[in-house]
Amino acid sequence: METFFLNSFHALLHYWYATRYDFNGTTETPRKGFIACGYLISTIMQHAGFKVERIRLAQQRSGNIIKTLCTPSTIKTLNTYEGLREYIEEQGEGVFFVGLDTHVGILIYYRGEIHFSHASPIAPQTVVQDKFNESLALTFSSIYVAGKVSNNKELFKKWMTGQKIPTVKK
């Protein structure tokens, strides 16, 4: 299931690249309108068939997005960019969500490479995929809250049975 999710999520992201960023963006259609960072995550999860509360989830602070979607035992708060890389590598290949000081995005670790996909408020102000070591958004943060989503068995159980996924609000 984890490899299937990784491949599917990676494929869905490609449709979103070049969609314009806006702090208040809520589009549900790739490359039409504007999208904010939290909405990118909640919309892709909805498009993948997860019954998330798209608007409520998108408007949460990044830690709540991560608590809602990621495997609890994989959620970790780190305070260095290097620590984030080490943590991701320790967890193994997969899809991760990461909250920054004022931003949230998607880390994909696959075939020995880590990429950061996000609705970037930094030029070019679109949905982009950066190599981990070239991402300005990652280097500008002073805190990282990360969790692995691609191994969340409870989340996949809800997906397969059509159950709603309640948003964590604490």
Residue pairs with C-beta under 8 A, 6 or more apart in sequence:
1 153
1 156
2 94
2 150
2 151
5 94
5 95
5 149
5 150
5 156
6 93
6 94
6 95
6 108
6 110
6 150
8 48
9 44
9 48
9 95
9 106
9 108
9 150
10 95
10 108
10 110
12 44
12 47
12 48
13 44
13 106
13 108
13 117
13 127
13 129
15 30
15 31
16 30
16 31
16 35
16 40
16 44
16 117
16 127
17 117
17 126
17 127
17 128
17 129
18 31
18 126
18 127
19 27
19 30
19 31
19 32
19 33
19 34
19 35
19 40
19 119
19 126
19 127
20 33
20 34
20 35
20 125
20 126
21 34
21 35
21 36
21 37
21 119
21 120
21 121
21 125
21 126
21 127
22 34
22 35
22 36
23 36
23 121
24 34
24 36
25 33
25 34
25 35
25 36
25 39
25 119
26 33
26 34
26 35
26 36
26 39
26 55
26 58
27 33
27 34
27 35
27 39
27 43
28 43
28 46
28 54
35 43
35 119
35 127
36 58
36 119
37 103
37 104
37 105
37 118
37 119
37 121
38 57
38 58
38 59
38 60
38 62
38 65
38 104
39 54
39 58
39 119
40 105
40 106
40 118
40 119
40 127
41 57
41 58
41 65
41 69
41 97
41 104
41 105
41 106
42 52
42 53
42 54
42 55
42 57
42 58
42 65
43 54
43 58
45 52
45 54
45 57
45 69
46 52
46 54
48 159
49 159
50 155
50 158
50 159
50 165
51 158
51 159
51 162
51 163
51 164
51 165
52 68
52 69
52 165
52 167
53 164
53 165
53 166
53 167
56 167
56 169
57 65
57 68
57 167
58 65
60 68
60 167
60 168
60 169
61 99
62 97
62 98
62 99
62 100
62 103
62 104
62 145
63 99
63 145
64 167
64 168
64 169
64 170
65 97
65 99
65 104
66 75
66 97
66 98
66 99
66 104
66 145
66 146
66 147
67 75
67 147
67 168
67 170
68 165
68 166
68 167
68 168
69 97
69 147
69 149
69 152
69 155
69 165
70 96
70 97
70 147
70 148
70 149
70 152
71 147
71 148
71 149
71 151
71 152
71 153
71 154
71 155
72 147
74 91
74 146
74 147
74 148
74 151
75 145
75 146
75 147
76 87
76 145
76 146
76 147
77 143
77 144
77 145
78 84
78 87
78 143
78 144
78 145
78 146
79 142
79 143
79 144
81 138
81 139
81 141
81 144
83 144
84 98
84 138
84 144
84 146
85 114
85 132
87 146
88 96
88 107
88 109
88 114
88 132
88 146
89 109
89 114
91 109
91 148
92 109
93 109
93 110
93 111
94 108
94 109
94 148
94 149
94 150
94 151
95 106
95 107
95 108
95 148
95 149
95 150
96 106
96 107
96 108
96 109
96 146
96 147
96 148
96 149
96 150
97 104
97 105
97 106
97 107
97 146
97 147
97 149
98 104
98 105
98 106
98 107
98 116
98 138
98 144
98 145
98 146
99 143
99 144
99 145
99 146
100 137
100 138
100 140
100 141
100 143
100 144
101 140
101 141
101 142
101 143
103 118
103 121
103 137
103 141
104 118
105 116
105 117
105 118
105 119
105 137
106 116
106 117
106 118
107 114
107 115
107 116
107 117
107 132
107 146
108 114
108 115
108 117
113 131
113 132
114 131
114 132
115 129
115 130
115 131
115 132
116 129
116 130
116 131
116 132
116 135
116 137
116 138
117 127
117 128
117 129
117 130
118 127
118 128
118 130
118 137
119 126
119 127
120 126
120 127
120 128
120 137
121 137
122 136
122 137
130 136
130 137
130 138
132 138
138 144
149 155
155 165
157 163
158 164
158 165
